[in-house]
Amino acid sequence: MFTIQHYCFLFASIIIIPIALLLLKRTTQKTQMKILKGISVAIIVIHLSAVFVTFFSKTPTMANISSTIWPVFFCNVIMWLFFITFLFEKPLKVLYPILFNFAILGGGLTLLLPYFHEGSQSIFQWLIMRSYLTHFLMLFGGLFGYVTGIYKPKVKDIIPIMCAFVFLMIFGNITNALFINFKGYDPNSMYLNEGMFGLEALKGYYMTIYLSVFYFLLFFFIEKYKHYKENNRLYSVIRKNKL
């Protein structure tokens, strides 16, 4: 998991993402929406490429593409959510709080802890690189929504966030049951049966509580900071004169 190739990709991401965000921040909103739509399409195309790569492999195996066909894991769900949200952009703006926050969470954590990359595997194997690229795009897309102001977090956003966590717990249980009954193994969808790193405290049920508290505090402090800026005389002068 923690290989030199992983650290190189992570280092490159730390450099590329801030520069790209800085360069694209001042584009028009129309352009920004096109960028997000492009990201959503790229994520799904790269994600689904595993089906074709595996099909034409000399030793095809369904084990490599189970989570491609069915969204087993948290990030798989968010990838499809990203695509569907920007496919039906206007009616699904209500999903922005879930989409942008979860894209940053899933993309960022997975790039830091790439469970899919075993030490013996080269990052240049497409099924490995494809996972790096999709999570990189998720992270960039989530941060892009924040930086451009397309998504402006509010305390009340904790409601759709918590509803999303409930949905993921239900979906995870259904997924685990389906895989146990029809594929003969437990995929541990949403970390419901075994916590991250094998820790009981990091099971999906507990993680939803931790993350709900985290997001509530995050939204609370962001809203307080915005209120402070709007009511701070010095900041108003600076903003008015564009100093």
C-alpha positions as CSV (number, residue, x, y, z in Angstrom):
1,M,0.0,0.0,0.0
2,F,2.7,2.5,1.0
3,T,5.1,2.2,-2.0
4,I,7.4,4.7,-3.6
5,Q,5.0,4.8,-6.5
6,H,2.2,5.7,-4.2
7,Y,4.2,8.5,-2.6
8,C,5.1,9.8,-6.0
9,F,1.5,9.9,-7.1
10,L,0.5,11.5,-3.8
11,F,3.2,14.1,-4.1
12,A,2.2,14.9,-7.7
13,S,-1.4,15.3,-6.6
14,I,-0.5,17.7,-3.8
15,I,1.2,19.9,-6.4
16,I,-1.2,19.6,-9.3
17,I,-4.5,20.0,-7.5
18,P,-3.8,23.4,-5.8
19,I,-2.3,24.8,-9.0
20,A,-5.3,23.6,-11.1
21,L,-7.8,25.0,-8.6
22,L,-6.0,28.4,-8.6
23,L,-6.0,28.6,-12.4
24,L,-9.6,27.5,-12.8
25,K,-11.1,29.4,-9.8
26,R,-11.8,32.6,-11.8
27,T,-13.4,31.0,-14.8
28,T,-17.1,31.7,-15.5
29,Q,-19.7,29.6,-13.7
30,K,-20.7,28.2,-17.1
31,T,-17.2,27.0,-17.6
32,Q,-16.9,25.7,-14.1
33,M,-20.1,23.6,-14.6
34,K,-18.6,22.2,-17.9
35,I,-15.5,21.3,-16.0
36,L,-17.5,19.4,-13.3
37,K,-19.5,17.6,-16.0
38,G,-16.3,16.6,-17.7
39,I,-14.9,15.3,-14.4
40,S,-18.1,13.3,-13.8
41,V,-17.9,11.7,-17.3
42,A,-14.1,11.0,-17.0
43,I,-14.6,9.3,-13.6
44,I,-17.2,6.9,-14.9
45,V,-15.4,6.2,-18.2
46,I,-12.2,5.4,-16.3
47,H,-14.1,3.4,-13.7
48,L,-15.9,1.3,-16.3
49,S,-12.8,0.7,-18.3
50,A,-12.0,-2.2,-15.9
51,V,-14.7,-4.2,-17.5
52,F,-13.1,-4.0,-21.0
53,V,-9.6,-4.4,-19.7
54,T,-10.6,-7.5,-17.8
55,F,-12.6,-8.9,-20.7
56,F,-9.6,-8.8,-23.0
57,S,-7.2,-10.0,-20.4
58,K,-5.6,-13.4,-21.0
59,T,-6.8,-14.5,-17.5
60,P,-10.1,-12.8,-17.1
61,T,-11.5,-12.8,-13.6
62,M,-14.7,-11.3,-12.2
63,A,-13.0,-10.6,-8.9
64,N,-11.3,-7.6,-10.5
65,I,-14.5,-5.9,-11.6
66,S,-17.2,-6.8,-9.0
67,S,-17.1,-3.3,-7.6
68,T,-17.2,-1.9,-11.1
69,I,-20.5,-3.6,-12.0
70,W,-22.0,-3.1,-8.6
71,P,-21.1,-0.1,-6.3
72,V,-19.8,-2.1,-3.4
73,F,-17.7,0.5,-1.6
74,F,-18.3,4.1,-0.5
75,C,-16.3,5.6,-3.3
76,N,-18.1,3.5,-6.0
77,V,-21.4,5.1,-4.8
78,I,-19.9,8.6,-4.9
79,M,-18.5,8.0,-8.4
80,W,-22.0,7.2,-9.8
81,L,-23.5,10.0,-7.7
82,F,-21.0,12.4,-9.3
83,F,-22.1,11.3,-12.8
84,I,-25.8,11.2,-12.2
85,T,-25.8,14.6,-10.4
86,F,-24.2,16.4,-13.4
87,L,-26.2,14.4,-15.9
88,F,-29.4,15.9,-14.4
89,E,-27.7,19.0,-13.1
90,K,-30.7,21.3,-12.2
91,P,-33.1,18.9,-10.4
92,L,-30.2,17.3,-8.4
93,K,-28.5,20.4,-6.9
94,V,-30.0,19.2,-3.7
95,L,-27.4,16.5,-3.7
96,Y,-24.5,19.0,-3.7
97,P,-23.8,18.8,0.1
98,I,-23.5,15.0,-0.2
99,L,-21.6,15.0,-3.5
100,F,-18.9,17.5,-2.8
101,N,-18.2,16.6,0.9
102,F,-18.2,12.8,0.2
103,A,-16.0,13.2,-2.9
104,I,-13.4,15.0,-0.8
105,L,-13.7,12.4,1.9
106,G,-13.5,9.3,-0.3
107,G,-11.0,10.7,-2.7
108,G,-8.7,12.1,-0.1
109,L,-8.7,9.1,2.3
110,T,-8.2,6.6,-0.5
111,L,-5.2,8.5,-2.0
112,L,-3.7,8.6,1.4
113,L,-4.5,4.9,2.1
114,P,-4.7,3.1,-1.2
115,Y,-6.0,-0.2,-0.1
116,F,-6.3,-1.4,-3.7
117,H,-2.5,-1.1,-4.3
118,E,-0.5,-4.0,-3.0
119,G,3.2,-3.6,-2.7
120,S,3.9,-6.2,-5.4
121,Q,1.8,-4.4,-8.0
122,S,3.0,-1.7,-10.3
123,I,1.1,1.5,-10.4
124,F,1.2,1.3,-14.2
125,Q,-1.1,-1.7,-14.2
126,W,-4.3,-0.2,-15.5
127,L,-6.6,-1.6,-12.8
128,I,-4.3,0.1,-10.2
129,M,-3.8,3.4,-12.1
130,R,-7.5,3.6,-12.9
131,S,-8.3,3.6,-9.2
132,Y,-5.7,6.3,-8.5
133,L,-7.1,8.4,-11.3
134,T,-10.8,8.1,-10.3
135,H,-10.0,9.0,-6.7
136,F,-7.8,11.9,-7.8
137,L,-10.7,13.3,-9.9
138,M,-13.1,12.8,-7.1
139,L,-10.9,14.8,-4.7
140,F,-10.3,17.5,-7.3
141,G,-14.0,17.7,-8.2
142,G,-15.0,18.0,-4.5
143,L,-12.5,20.7,-3.8
144,F,-13.4,22.5,-7.0
145,G,-17.0,22.8,-5.8
146,Y,-15.8,24.4,-2.6
147,V,-13.2,26.7,-4.1
148,T,-15.4,28.1,-6.8
149,G,-18.4,28.6,-4.5
150,I,-20.6,26.3,-6.6
151,Y,-21.2,24.6,-3.3
152,K,-21.5,26.8,-0.2
153,P,-21.7,24.7,3.0
154,K,-24.3,25.5,5.6
155,V,-25.1,24.0,9.0
156,K,-28.4,22.7,7.7
157,D,-26.4,20.6,5.2
158,I,-26.0,18.1,8.0
159,I,-29.5,16.9,7.4
160,P,-28.9,15.5,3.8
161,I,-25.4,14.3,5.0
162,M,-27.0,12.2,7.8
163,C,-29.7,10.9,5.5
164,A,-27.0,9.9,3.0
165,F,-25.2,7.9,5.8
166,V,-28.4,6.1,6.7
167,F,-28.9,5.2,3.0
168,L,-25.3,3.9,2.8
169,M,-25.8,1.7,5.8
170,I,-28.9,0.2,4.3
171,F,-27.3,-0.2,0.9
172,G,-24.2,-1.7,2.5
173,N,-26.3,-4.4,4.3
174,I,-28.2,-5.2,1.1
175,T,-24.9,-5.4,-0.9
176,N,-23.3,-7.7,1.7
177,A,-26.4,-10.0,1.7
178,L,-26.4,-10.2,-2.1
179,F,-22.7,-11.0,-2.4
180,I,-22.9,-13.7,0.4
181,N,-25.9,-15.3,-1.2
182,F,-25.0,-15.1,-4.9
183,K,-21.2,-14.8,-5.0
184,G,-20.2,-16.8,-1.9
185,Y,-18.2,-14.1,-0.1
186,D,-18.6,-11.1,2.1
187,P,-17.4,-7.9,0.4
188,N,-17.6,-5.9,3.7
189,S,-19.5,-3.2,2.0
190,M,-19.3,0.2,3.9
191,Y,-17.1,-1.5,6.5
192,L,-20.2,-2.9,8.2
193,N,-18.9,-6.4,9.1
194,E,-15.2,-5.4,9.8
195,G,-13.9,-2.0,10.5
196,M,-11.1,-0.2,8.7
197,F,-7.7,-1.8,9.6
198,G,-9.7,-4.5,11.4
199,L,-10.7,-2.2,14.2
200,E,-14.1,-2.5,15.8
201,A,-14.3,1.2,16.5
202,L,-14.0,1.9,12.8
203,K,-17.0,-0.1,11.6
204,G,-19.3,1.7,9.2
205,Y,-22.0,2.3,11.9
206,Y,-19.5,4.1,14.2
207,M,-17.9,6.0,11.3
208,T,-21.2,7.5,10.4
209,I,-21.5,8.9,14.0
210,Y,-17.9,10.3,14.0
211,L,-18.3,11.8,10.5
212,S,-21.7,13.3,11.2
213,V,-20.2,15.1,14.2
214,F,-17.2,16.2,12.1
215,Y,-19.4,17.6,9.3
216,F,-21.7,19.4,11.8
217,L,-18.7,21.1,13.4
218,L,-17.1,21.8,10.0
219,F,-20.3,23.5,8.7
220,F,-20.8,25.4,11.9
221,F,-17.3,26.9,11.9
222,I,-17.5,27.7,8.1
223,E,-20.8,29.5,8.7
224,K,-19.5,31.4,11.7
225,Y,-16.4,32.4,9.7
226,K,-18.5,33.7,6.8
227,H,-20.7,35.6,9.2
228,Y,-17.6,37.2,10.8
229,K,-16.3,38.3,7.4
230,E,-19.6,39.8,6.3
231,N,-19.8,41.8,9.5
232,N,-16.2,42.8,9.9
233,R,-15.6,46.4,8.8
234,L,-12.0,46.0,7.9
235,Y,-12.7,43.0,5.7
236,S,-15.5,44.9,4.0
237,V,-13.2,47.8,3.2
238,I,-10.6,45.4,1.8
239,R,-13.2,43.6,-0.3
240,K,-14.7,46.8,-1.6
241,N,-11.3,48.2,-2.7
242,K,-10.0,44.8,-3.8
243,L,-6.8,45.3,-1.8
